Amino acid sequence: MKLPREEKERYQQAFREMNLLQKLDYIVTYFKLPITLVTIVLVFLGAALNIRLHKKNVVLYTGLINVEAGYDLQNALTVDFLEQNDLSVKKDEVRLYQGLYLTSDPASEVFQYVYASRLKVLAAIESKELDVVLMNREAYDTFSQSGYLLNLAETELAETCADALETNLVIYEDNAEEHSFDESIPYKAVTGEEKNALSSDGLALLQEAGFGKELYVGIIANSERVETAENYLLYLKNAK
């Protein structure tokens, strides 16, 4: 409601006669809601701007499956790769997923984490946010048989990393779902073999890390960063 002119002038005159503290108290008292709303909006805008300014460009998503890495290896798998490829450590990032486990052995100490890990892996693959996997033999067999790994024989790595290429079984088609519901139905599968990983025996960086067992590195078949992933595998092979 619009105030009469005389009353409006009286309020204005009273406001002018207030000292600074009185004016601040008046503003806070009568404009608390608008001030609060404006403050909340400014905070959210500031947070969004800060995230935008500091958000890094992910050049590669790498996952450690059934494998644990210490600080030095984590650094070698992320920061060192960026530096050796003339990428900015401040602006670019190799996103490293850890704590992922796949095993069918219920006696394994990590068996309780398998279901959650499987969901994370499947979600990452589906969203194309997993490019390279470093894994033990059990995880390698699972990824290979599921058809998740790129056939490296069709890439330049077939020549540059020929001594480290590993061949594994790939299931192209099967009736596993029907067989699981009715075991009287014989399990049938169409399978083949593909060179879909590199063995740590031929990768200098992983040999120097001192793993007590053989590991494998593969590229996810639906990766949108295959060229960077290939450079990453070359880096693992040649890193000193």
Phi, psi and omega per residue, in radians:
M1 nan 2.341 -3.116
K2 -1.367 2.288 -3.132
L3 -1.380 2.617 3.023
P4 -1.066 2.666 -3.053
R5 -1.013 -0.770 -3.103
E6 -1.106 -0.733 -3.128
E7 -1.173 -0.671 3.120
K8 -1.090 -0.728 3.141
E9 -1.169 -0.616 3.123
R10 -1.121 -0.725 3.097
Y11 -1.123 -0.728 3.136
Q12 -1.108 -0.725 3.124
Q13 -1.140 -0.708 3.124
A14 -1.125 -0.660 3.136
F15 -1.161 -0.699 -3.135
R16 -1.138 -0.525 -3.106
E17 -1.421 -0.177 3.099
M18 -1.269 2.624 3.003
N19 -1.401 3.125 -3.030
L20 -1.067 -0.787 -3.125
L21 -1.114 -0.687 3.133
Q22 -1.142 -0.696 3.114
K23 -1.111 -0.754 3.123
L24 -1.089 -0.741 3.134
D25 -1.107 -0.696 3.131
Y26 -1.102 -0.799 -3.110
I27 -1.109 -0.790 -3.135
V28 -1.114 -0.678 -3.100
T29 -1.188 -0.781 -3.017
Y30 -1.661 -0.208 -3.132
F31 -2.207 0.512 -3.076
K32 -1.074 -0.829 -3.098
L33 -1.101 -0.883 3.111
P34 -1.056 -0.691 3.136
I35 -1.108 -0.742 3.132
T36 -1.081 -0.796 -3.130
L37 -1.101 -0.771 3.126
V38 -1.108 -0.700 3.126
T39 -1.093 -0.771 3.131
I40 -1.076 -0.775 3.131
V41 -1.073 -0.767 -3.132
L42 -1.124 -0.664 3.121
V43 -1.123 -0.796 3.136
F44 -1.135 -0.717 3.112
L45 -1.127 -0.697 3.114
G46 -1.144 -0.717 3.124
A47 -1.140 -0.748 3.132
A48 -1.111 -0.713 3.124
L49 -1.146 -0.710 3.130
N50 -1.103 -0.740 3.111
I51 -1.105 -0.735 -3.116
R52 -1.123 -0.719 -3.098
L53 -1.234 -0.535 -3.053
H54 -1.831 0.002 3.137
K55 -1.216 2.282 -3.107
K56 -1.618 2.670 3.068
N57 -1.469 2.049 -3.136
V58 -1.412 1.966 -3.123
V59 -1.537 -0.331 -3.117
L60 -2.846 2.461 3.038
Y61 -1.901 2.126 -3.097
T62 -2.137 2.417 -3.134
G63 -2.136 2.443 3.047
L64 -1.799 2.010 -3.070
I65 -1.947 2.061 -3.079
N66 1.049 0.479 -3.099
V67 -2.388 2.426 3.058
E68 -2.026 2.459 -3.098
A69 -2.185 2.361 3.064
G70 -1.350 3.128 -3.061
Y71 -1.032 -0.796 -3.083
D72 -1.072 -0.754 3.137
L73 -1.206 -0.693 3.092
Q74 -1.006 -0.751 3.134
N75 -1.130 -0.711 3.135
A76 -1.159 -0.587 -3.113
L77 -1.395 -0.185 -3.084
T78 -2.182 -1.358 -3.027
V79 -1.090 -0.812 -3.103
D80 -1.071 -0.664 3.111
F81 -1.091 -0.759 3.131
L82 -1.062 -0.806 -3.099
E83 -1.133 -0.697 -3.117
Q84 -1.292 -0.227 3.112
N85 -1.939 0.341 3.078
D86 0.981 0.654 3.054
L87 -1.769 2.732 -3.082
S88 -1.470 2.149 3.107
V89 -1.181 -0.500 -3.133
K90 -1.363 -0.567 -3.051
K91 -1.833 -0.413 -3.070
D92 -1.989 2.821 -3.078
E93 -2.639 2.452 2.878
V94 -1.749 1.930 -3.112
R95 -1.362 2.080 -3.067
L96 -1.908 1.984 3.070
Y97 -1.531 2.274 3.110
Q98 -2.224 2.975 3.110
G99 1.251 0.496 3.107
L100 -1.819 2.286 -3.066
Y101 -2.352 2.375 3.047
L102 -2.295 2.052 3.105
T103 -2.725 2.597 3.099
S104 -1.805 0.091 -3.110
D105 -1.598 1.882 -3.116
P106 -1.137 -0.306 3.135
A107 -1.438 -0.184 -3.127
S108 -1.141 2.477 -3.114
E109 -1.203 -0.253 -3.139
V110 -1.833 0.121 -3.046
F111 -1.034 -0.572 -3.099
Q112 -1.173 -0.325 -3.126
Y113 -1.646 -0.097 -2.982
V114 -1.095 -0.822 -3.066
Y115 -1.061 -0.837 3.134
A116 -1.115 -0.688 3.138
S117 -1.122 -0.728 -3.140
R118 -1.073 -0.734 3.119
L119 -1.103 -0.718 3.131
K120 -1.126 -0.745 -3.137
V121 -1.113 -0.833 -3.126
L122 -1.091 -0.701 3.132
A123 -1.149 -0.710 -3.140
A124 -1.153 -0.721 3.114
I125 -1.153 -0.775 -3.123
E126 -1.069 -0.688 -3.123
S127 -1.517 0.060 -3.138
K128 1.019 0.722 3.089
E129 -2.059 0.635 3.002
L130 -2.580 2.079 -3.050
D131 -1.966 -0.742 -3.072
V132 -2.243 2.395 3.071
V133 -2.161 2.356 3.044
L134 -1.944 2.136 -2.908
M135 -2.589 2.847 3.029
N136 -1.499 -3.113 -3.029
R137 -1.105 -0.722 -3.110
E138 -1.076 -0.795 3.129
A139 -1.172 -0.667 3.111
Y140 -1.037 -0.796 3.119
D141 -1.055 -0.725 -3.134
T142 -1.120 -0.831 -3.140
F143 -1.113 -0.726 -3.108
S144 -1.157 -0.891 -3.109
Q145 -1.100 -0.505 3.135
S146 -1.407 -0.108 3.128
G147 1.342 0.384 -3.094
Y148 -1.440 -0.250 -2.997
L149 -1.780 2.492 3.108
L150 -1.252 2.429 3.067
N151 -1.301 1.841 -3.056
L152 -1.243 -0.251 3.098
A153 -1.152 -0.307 -3.134
E154 -1.709 0.195 3.129
T155 -2.104 3.029 3.115
E156 -1.173 -0.292 3.126
L157 -1.157 -0.343 3.130
A158 -1.031 -0.526 3.133
E159 -1.710 -0.806 -3.048
T160 -1.241 -0.432 -3.117
C161 -2.192 0.552 -3.052
A162 -0.987 -0.603 -3.085
D163 -1.296 -0.237 -3.100
A164 -1.919 -0.060 -3.083
L165 -1.149 2.408 3.113
E166 -2.048 2.461 3.114
T167 -1.859 2.378 -3.120
N168 -2.522 2.877 -3.126
L169 -1.296 2.429 3.057
V170 -2.215 2.256 3.101
I171 -1.665 1.936 -3.113
Y172 -1.421 -0.574 -3.100
E173 -2.811 2.445 3.072
D174 -2.720 3.068 3.124
N175 -1.981 0.654 -3.073
A176 -1.005 -0.661 -3.103
E177 -1.152 -0.805 3.127
E178 -1.123 -0.682 -3.126
H179 -1.150 -0.629 -3.120
S180 -1.179 -0.535 3.125
F181 -1.459 -0.498 -3.112
D182 -2.503 1.715 -3.067
E183 -1.195 -0.173 3.079
S184 -1.280 -0.299 3.072
I185 -1.452 2.097 -3.123
P186 -1.091 2.443 3.103
Y187 -1.301 2.281 3.118
K188 -2.288 2.537 -3.129
A189 -2.623 2.562 2.989
V190 -1.767 2.041 -3.023
T191 -2.203 2.947 3.061
G192 -2.815 -3.110 3.112
E193 -2.154 2.461 3.135
E194 -2.402 2.628 3.025
K195 -1.530 1.633 -2.957
N196 -2.142 0.327 3.084
A197 -2.807 2.878 3.005
L198 -1.955 2.434 3.119
S199 -1.499 2.521 3.127
S200 -1.098 -0.311 3.086
D201 -1.046 -0.469 -3.128
G202 -1.874 0.224 -3.109
L203 -2.041 1.924 -3.017
A204 -1.004 -0.768 -3.065
L205 -1.099 -0.730 -3.119
L206 -1.289 -0.537 3.069
Q207 -1.123 -0.735 -3.124
E208 -1.213 -0.398 -3.139
A209 -1.219 -0.298 3.043
G210 1.355 0.558 3.064
F211 -1.161 2.441 -3.118
G212 -1.455 -0.051 -3.136
K213 -2.418 2.812 -3.113
E214 -1.261 2.416 3.108
L215 -2.113 2.907 -3.103
Y216 -2.367 2.577 3.132
V217 -2.232 2.227 3.130
G218 -2.337 2.904 3.095
I219 -1.890 2.322 3.139
I220 -1.174 2.368 -2.991
A221 -1.060 -0.594 -3.083
N222 -1.701 0.313 -3.131
S223 -1.037 2.455 3.066
E224 -1.671 0.045 -3.104
R225 -2.223 0.823 -3.046
V226 -1.071 -0.728 -3.122
E227 -1.069 -0.790 3.101
T228 -1.140 -0.673 3.122
A229 -1.102 -0.710 3.101
E230 -1.114 -0.734 3.085
N231 -1.086 -0.598 3.140
Y232 -1.143 -0.773 3.121
L233 -1.145 -0.650 3.064
L234 -1.106 -0.694 3.099
Y235 -1.083 -0.746 3.098
L236 -1.089 -0.589 -3.112
K237 -1.305 -0.649 -2.973
N238 -1.844 -0.144 -3.082
A239 -1.047 2.442 3.121
K240 -1.906 nan nan
